[in-house]
């Protein structure tokens, strides 16, 4: 998921170097009918980019999931939650 979003961001000329882009991922594992299953994945993306690119970053966030093989493989089986936390940078 992180790689797909990075690709979409790159299409908007938004840099995703390690010092600018990271993700925190958490999830829930629950017993469903006596079997442990991953039921939810939460991803908080952190991106440092110039203010002028924030709208494009939000737009990329809105459309990357349908392009993501990993997300599409588990959609409908595991609830996916994602958010983008933007921070302004000078360049």
C-alpha angles and dihedrals in degrees: 000000000000092000093050092051090048089053092051090046090051088056086062091048091250113148119231102187116154093260090055106036134044141140136221112208127193132166146183125241115195137175107251113185088340095309124106111238136174101244103171138023121193121193123189110191118202116202130177110201140142114280089244089065098047095092091051090048091053090049091051089051091053094055110030099085094069088055095048117101093198095050093044091050093059101030109124092021101059124030110239122205122180138173137180119225109196127200124187119243130191096239 
